[in-house]
Amino acid sequence: MLKKFLNIAKTRNIKIFKEIEENGKSIKQYIHPYFTSIKAYVRQLSANEMASANAIQDASDIEFTIHKRNIDIGMFVEFNDKIYQINAVDFREFLNADITFRAMQVNRKNYQEIRWSE
């Protein structure tokens, strides 16, 4: 098991979804089954990391590490009753066992339909 996941106190439950437009309807499509979540190691970026990346210092960027899944830039994460949009994905970390990605807080949207994967 990986070091980031050894400390159970630092893992959090998150949900990942993508937006789909279908027949003029806005649909929220989760990438995991109904009533489930994904375990993730979550941390806020330090001031040094934000400064070195020339990021805007709004402290809304968060880094997540999860076990390998099909995710991509533009998908969304639900964490602590907030919504974050994935803006950077590192597929090379941990020899393809895990994925680390960064996400920035965005405003919550309303959807006409919610779907879950099987």
Disulfide bonds with the S-S distance in Angstrom:
none
